């Protein structure tokens, strides 16, 4: 699968490092709103051409567009790529507005092309080993989960954090995809949500880079709490914050009738999965039993190339998660429960695979 990458910003370096290990994926072109930045990337990677965005979308060699633009541009770039007959794989979130994400899926279905959506961290050994434990019945019947991400804010390290604090940003749309993709992978789709949110400051101060000391206005809520009611009946409590300092809580915990799982950071591909059994003595670390070992961002493209319409990090999953996140924000604003209109199949499990080797298909 020949890929053209649009967006050569911070996250692109992680994808560029992954491409050489993907047996069925080849990067052939890059583009950026800053053409010089695209040329710099292309010069460092043999066989990769630097193009304008328009040129890349029209290029006959490019089969799939990897969309690494800012979130506000995701839907527009995806629709343009689909109109050109290309598959799309977008960084998270799938779009900003739920209706825009739905329009992307509708256009892709009409054009007969594939849609994929980050994060593909759920394909790594951390989340997949936890899923295998649930599927094996190690915690009994899943009852509830908690998902917690607390940080004092990205302005402390990001040189241009403006979009994190504008509508379409905030902790939920920025970091929520990692946690909710994982929760859907572990517990299945979400039927309804409730939520509450707040913000503590009207501006943030950039802490690094050429704009250090500059103030950024905050126009979106920066602490969000939600309860996700899964179709299975399980309840997930979500806490996403750019206002808090730290926490000792596991990033994700899944509670069942026979035990509790501690799931590692879903922003990573690996990490220990720990189990506390009912009647047991202390936590035990489970052996790695599923997922891609040593995976990194971009493994979802290999999954797309290998599985086609059965890809795990799908646009349909990204859209469902987007609707869940926007539903939580809507519930926070209205004070009422919000029904989720979309649903999605729980993505297929990833059997344990070796680095650089496609995982066998599984249902």
C-alpha positions in Angstrom: 0.0 0.0 0.0 1.6 3.2 -1.2 1.0 6.1 1.3 1.2 9.8 0.9 1.5 11.7 4.2 0.0 15.2 4.7 1.3 17.0 7.7 5.0 17.0 8.7 4.6 18.3 12.2 5.6 16.8 15.6 3.7 13.5 15.3 5.1 12.7 11.9 8.5 11.7 13.3 6.9 8.7 15.0 5.2 7.5 11.8 8.4 8.0 9.8 10.3 5.8 12.3 7.7 3.0 11.9 7.5 2.8 8.1 10.6 0.7 7.5 9.2 -2.1 9.7 5.8 -2.3 7.9 6.1 -5.1 5.3 3.0 -4.1 3.3 3.3 -0.3 3.5 5.5 2.1 1.6 5.7 5.9 2.0 6.0 7.5 -1.4 5.2 11.2 -0.9 4.9 13.9 1.8 3.1 17.3 1.9 2.8 20.1 4.3 1.3 23.6 4.3 5.0 24.6 4.6 6.5 23.0 1.5 10.0 23.5 2.8 9.2 21.3 5.8 7.9 18.6 3.4 11.1 18.9 1.4 13.2 18.5 4.5 11.4 15.3 5.4 11.6 13.9 1.9 15.3 14.6 1.6 15.9 12.4 4.7 13.9 9.4 3.3 15.0 7.7 0.1 12.3 7.4 -2.6 10.0 9.9 -0.9 8.8 12.9 -2.9 7.9 16.3 -1.5 4.6 17.7 -3.0 2.1 20.4 -2.3 -1.1 19.2 -0.7 -3.0 19.5 -4.0 -0.3 17.6 -5.9 -0.3 14.8 -3.4 -4.1 14.4 -3.5 -3.9 14.2 -7.3 -0.9 11.9 -7.5 -1.7 8.6 -9.1 0.9 6.6 -7.1 -0.6 7.5 -3.8 -3.2 4.9 -2.8 -3.8 6.0 0.9 -3.5 9.4 2.5 -2.1 9.5 6.0 -3.7 12.6 7.5 -1.5 14.2 10.2 -2.9 17.7 9.9 -4.4 19.6 12.9 -7.8 18.2 14.1 -9.8 21.0 12.6 -8.5 20.1 9.1 -9.0 16.3 9.4 -12.5 16.0 7.9 -11.7 18.4 5.0 -8.5 16.7 4.0 -10.2 13.3 4.3 -13.1 14.3 2.1 -10.7 15.7 -0.6 -8.7 12.5 -0.5 -11.8 10.4 -0.8 -13.0 12.5 -3.8 -9.7 11.7 -5.4 -10.4 7.9 -4.9 -7.9 7.3 -2.1 -8.2 5.5 1.2 -7.7 7.7 4.2 -6.1 7.1 7.6 -6.4 10.0 10.0 -4.7 11.0 13.2 -7.0 11.4 16.2 -9.6 12.7 16.7 -11.3 11.4 13.5 -12.9 14.9 13.1 -14.0 17.7 15.4 -17.7 17.8 14.8 -19.6 14.5 14.8 -21.5 15.5 11.6 -18.2 16.0 9.8 -16.9 12.6 10.8 -20.2 11.0 9.6 -19.9 12.8 6.3 -16.4 11.3 5.8 -17.7 7.8 6.4 -20.6 8.4 4.0 -18.3 9.7 1.3 -15.9 6.8 1.7 -18.8 4.3 1.5 -20.0 5.9 -1.7 -16.5 5.9 -3.2 -15.7 2.4 -2.1 -12.5 3.3 -0.2 -11.2 2.5 3.3 -11.1 4.8 6.3 -8.8 4.3 9.3 -8.4 6.3 12.5 -5.7 6.6 15.1 -4.9 5.8 17.8 -3.5 2.4 16.8 -2.0 2.1 20.3 -4.8 -0.3 21.0 -3.1 -2.9 18.7 -0.1 -3.1 21.0 0.6 -5.7 23.7 -0.7 -3.5 26.6 -4.4 -3.2 25.6 -4.5 -6.5 23.7 -3.2 -8.5 26.7 -5.8 -6.9 28.8 -8.5 -7.7 26.3 -7.3 -11.3 26.1 -7.6 -11.5 29.9 -11.2 -10.3 29.8 -12.1 -12.6 26.9 -10.6 -15.5 28.9 -12.9 -14.7 31.8 -10.1 -13.9 34.3 -12.2 -11.1 35.9 -15.5 -12.8 35.4 -18.3 -10.6 34.1 -17.1 -7.0 33.4 -19.0 -4.5 35.5 -17.2 -1.2 35.3 -14.1 0.6 34.3 -12.3 3.8 35.2 -10.1 5.8 32.7 -8.0 8.7 34.2 -5.7 11.2 32.5 -4.5 14.1 34.6 -1.9 16.6 33.5 -1.3 20.3 34.3 -1.4 21.1 30.6 0.4 20.8 27.3 1.6 24.4 27.3 4.3 23.4 29.6 6.1 21.5 26.8 4.4 22.2 23.5 5.8 25.3 21.6 2.5 26.1 19.9 -0.3 24.8 22.2 -3.1 27.1 21.0 -5.3 24.4 19.5 -5.4 22.5 22.7 -7.3 25.3 24.4 -9.8 26.1 21.6 -13.0 24.4 20.6 -12.1 21.0 19.2 -9.3 20.8 21.7 -9.3 20.3 25.4 -8.3 17.2 27.3 -11.2 15.1 26.1 -10.8 15.5 22.3 -7.0 15.5 22.6 -6.4 12.5 25.0 -9.8 10.9 25.2 -9.4 9.0 21.9 -6.6 6.8 23.5 -8.8 6.0 26.5 -12.1 5.5 24.7 -10.7 3.5 21.8 -9.2 1.2 24.5 -12.5 1.1 26.5 -14.5 0.1 23.3 -11.8 -2.5 22.5 -12.1 -3.9 26.0 -15.8 -3.6 26.7 -17.6 -2.9 23.4 -19.5 0.1 22.0 -21.2 2.9 24.1 -25.0 3.4 24.1 -25.3 6.7 26.1 -23.3 9.1 28.2 -23.6 11.7 31.0 -21.0 14.4 31.8 -19.8 17.5 33.6 -16.9 19.9 32.8 -15.1 23.0 34.0 -12.2 25.3 33.3 -9.9 26.9 35.9 -8.1 29.6 33.9 -8.9 32.0 31.1 -5.4 31.8 29.6 -2.2 29.7 29.6 1.4 30.7 29.4 3.7 28.9 26.8 6.6 27.3 28.6 9.0 26.5 25.8 10.1 27.4 22.2 10.2 30.7 20.4 6.9 31.9 22.0 7.9 31.1 25.6 6.1 33.5 27.9 3.3 34.3 25.5 -0.3 33.9 26.8 -2.8 31.6 25.0 -6.6 32.2 25.6 -8.6 29.3 26.9 -11.9 29.0 25.2 -12.8 25.4 25.9 -13.3 23.4 29.2 -10.1 21.9 30.6 -11.5 19.3 33.1 -14.1 16.8 31.8 -15.7 13.9 33.7 -18.1 11.5 32.0 -19.9 8.2 32.5 -20.1 5.9 29.5 -22.9 3.3 29.5 -21.7 0.5 27.3 -24.2 -1.6 25.3 -23.1 -4.5 27.4 -24.3 -2.7 30.5 -20.8 -2.0 31.9 -20.2 1.6 33.1 -17.0 3.4 32.4 -16.1 6.6 34.4 -13.8 8.9 32.5 -11.7 11.8 33.9 -9.7 13.9 31.5 -7.9 17.0 32.8 -5.4 19.7 31.8 -5.9 21.2 35.3 -4.5 18.6 37.8 -0.9 17.9 38.8 -0.8 14.1 39.1 -2.5 10.9 40.1 -1.6 7.5 41.5 -4.6 5.8 39.8 -3.9 3.3 37.0 -4.6 4.8 33.6 -7.4 2.3 33.1 -8.9 -0.2 35.5 -11.5 -2.8 34.5 -13.6 -4.3 37.4 -15.3 -7.6 37.1 -17.2 -10.0 39.3 -14.1 -12.1 39.8 -11.3 -9.6 39.7 -9.8 -6.3 38.6 -7.4 -5.5 35.7 -5.0 -2.7 35.8 -4.4 -1.6 32.2 -1.3 0.3 31.1 -1.3 3.8 29.6 -3.3 3.6 26.3 -1.1 6.3 24.9 1.6 3.6 24.7 1.6 0.3 22.9 3.1 -1.7 25.8 3.2 -1.9 29.5 2.4 -4.4 32.3 -1.2 -5.7 32.7 -1.9 -6.5 36.3 -4.6 -8.7 37.8 -6.1 -8.7 41.3 -8.2 -11.9 41.7 -11.1 -12.1 44.0 -9.8 -13.8 47.1 -6.2 -13.5 45.9 -3.2 -12.0 47.6 -2.0 -8.8 45.9 -1.5 -8.0 42.2 0.0 -10.3 39.7 1.6 -9.3 36.4 0.1 -11.2 33.5 2.5 -12.5 30.7 2.2 -10.7 27.3 -0.3 -12.8 25.4 -1.6 -10.7 22.5 -0.8 -7.7 20.3 2.1 -6.4 18.3 5.3 -6.4 20.5 7.4 -3.2 20.1 4.8 -1.6 17.9 4.7 2.1 17.2 2.5 4.7 15.5 1.6 3.6 12.0 1.0 -0.1 12.8 -2.6 0.7 12.0 -1.6 1.2 8.3 -0.2 -2.3 8.2 -3.4 -3.5 9.7 -5.3 -1.7 6.9 -3.1 -3.1 4.2 -3.4 -6.6 5.5 -7.1 -6.8 6.5 -8.8 -4.3 4.2 -12.4 -3.7 5.2 -11.7 -5.7 8.4 -9.1 -3.2 9.7 -9.2 -2.8 13.5 -8.3 0.9 13.8 -11.2 1.8 11.5 -12.8 5.1 10.6 -16.1 3.6 12.0 -14.4 3.2 15.4 -12.9 6.7 15.2 -16.3 8.1 14.4 -18.1 6.2 17.3 -15.4 7.5 19.7 -15.9 11.0 18.3 -19.6 10.9 18.9 -19.0 9.6 22.4 -16.7 12.5 23.2 -18.9 15.1 21.8 -21.8 13.5 23.6 -20.0 13.8 26.9 -19.4 17.5 26.2 -23.0 18.0 25.1 -24.2 16.3 28.3 -21.9 18.5 30.4 -23.4 21.6 28.8 -27.0 20.5 29.1 -26.9 18.5 32.3 -28.8 15.7 30.6 -28.1 12.1 29.4 -27.1 11.9 25.7 -27.9 8.8 23.6 -25.2 7.7 21.2 -26.7 7.1 17.7 -23.8 5.2 16.2 -22.5 1.8 17.1 -19.5 -0.3 16.0 -18.4 -3.9 16.1 -15.9 -4.5 18.9 -12.6 -4.6 16.9 -11.1 -8.1 16.3 -8.5 -9.2 18.8 -4.8 -9.1 17.8 -3.1 -12.5 18.4 0.5 -12.2 19.6 2.7 -11.3 16.6 6.4 -10.7 16.0 7.7 -7.3 15.2 7.3 -6.5 11.5 5.1 -9.5 10.8 1.4 -9.1 10.2 -0.8 -10.7 12.9 -3.0 -13.5 11.7 -6.7 -12.7 11.3 -8.9 -13.2 14.3 -12.5 -12.6 15.1 
